[in-house]
Amino acid sequence: MTAPALSETGPSETAVWTLPGGLRVAFERRRTAGFAFDLRLPTGSAHDPAGHEGTTGVLEEWLFKGAAGRDARALQDAFDDLGVRRGGGVGLEATRLSLGGLADDLDAALALTADVLNRPTLPADELPILTDLARQDLEALQDSPTDRLAVTSRALAFPPPAGSPFAGFGHPASGTVTGLAALTPGRLSAHLRRLGQAGGVLGLVADLEPGRALELVMARLGDLRPGASETVPAAYVPGVRAWLPDADAEQTHLSLTAPGVSPRDPDWLPWQVALGALSGGSASRLFHAVREERGLAYAVSASPVILGGQGFLATYAGSTPERAPETLDVLIAELARLPRGLTAAEFGRARSGLHASVTFGAEGLRARAGAMTRDVALFGRVRPLPELRAQLAALTLERVNAFLAGYDPVRDLSLVTLGPQELPHA
């Protein structure tokens, strides 16, 4: 393992190393009294074994019920004694552990994280409690129409391939009632073997000499198990039309999914600017056409979703049942208008918004650590901030519109609605 030369990015230094076990470490030096790190392990709820939905979510909670001779209370006290801020959780494709605190406590924070992953107690008597809490989460999901809609939309647009060992994208991290009932200590302990160095990324920001940063990470995480890194296929099904009846709903919720652009595609940046023009604030097309001009919806948005290394466009609106058909018409009309291109004013606003997002997203330590982790996971490297700014500055309206001329999100659109009545278009 050889540390690469450091590259200057304004006031900071960045480097990326790969540990012998495969864990990639993205480090940035900043003159600060604090530290932040974000550890991403490529096992999420989509990796739950088929028929055992909830495995990863319950396991992540179980890991913090004791480690290295500490019970759950002692482990929590150890984190609290450091005064660190802890975050993370289980997403669709990864489990994240993030911590931030004072620089002097970085080594201890890494050691505690290593204990949780390498030396968890996994007390069997806690498992029924955790599965019961997961069931409560599922019950709460029934009271959230937007969450129910999102889960169902993924299940219909991205069903698992026949014979796949993975449960896929069609369930929440809490699992399913039948999946939770099937969980056992042995199954969860076996699933723990997935959480290791393979495909893992650690983003670290601190005021350390790079060599010292690498020494700390090697000492604490260098013996993390090999782990597993497998991509759950995101086989998109175009043309889905489905309605979730909810007789008591006061609103109708609409979810539209369409193909987009993958992170490593040359059109990624033009697509991001186009999405900013479509749904990037009060001057965006959707906000103006749906809310300001017609007052059709109390909420409307469009955002990129990355699944299986592919990019997709997810559009949402919440309207009254009476005005939901018109809302859908306007949404589709705005998506269909994208191939005609942006105006100069729309392009300028969207590019400026993206530039601001890039700049301010790098200010906080925890945000920067998370951004570096995401960069390495999605793009294979840390994208230097000056490079991103230069790419945005060089991007032209003509380039964006040339991309949009060949981009038709309506052609393969999938639609799922939730409300008291079915929409005529569904």
Buried (B, 14 or more C-beta within 10 A) or exposed (E): EEBEEBBEBEEBBBBBBEBEBBBBBBBBBBEBEBBBBBBBBBBBBBBBBEEBBBBBBBBBBBBBBBBBEBBBEEBBEBBEEBEBEBBBBBBBBBBBBBBBBBEEBBBBBBBBBBBBBBEBBBBEEBBEEBBEEBBEBBEEBEEEBBEBBBBBBBBBBBBBEEEBEBBBBBBBBBBBEEBBEBBEEEBBBEBBEBBBBBBBBBBBBBBBEBEEBBBBBBEBBBEBBEBBBEBBBBBBEEEBBBBBEBEEBEBBBBBBBBBBBBBEBEBBBBBBBBBBBBBBEEBBBBBEBBBEEEEBBEEBBBBBBBBBBBBBBBBBBBBBBEBBBBBBBBBBEBBBBBBEBBEEEBBBBBBBBBBEEBEEEBEBBBBBBBBBBBBBBBEEEBBBBEEBEEEBEEBEBEBBBEBBEEBBBBEBBBBBBBBBBBBEEB
